[in-house]
């Protein structure tokens, strides 16, 4: 069974902002970032149990070749993406979001 993927509003905005940021840095880089995010989401869908927990319910999957990670909750029918977070940003801001 393939679980659907749903994005929380802030996570969707983070993803779109990161794609725009990378594309502004170099033509095509935003598309490469988006492809790596898609690959990460497919890995999560195929086996969410391989990713480590950062809270009691939230897991983290690193995005290959970029300093970002996908933070998600794996429910029986859906993968809920809570953040697409740049690891260079304030970890306390992320921690507050994930523990609400």
Order of alpha helices (4+ residues) and beta strands (2+ residues): beta-alpha-alpha-beta-beta-beta-beta-alpha
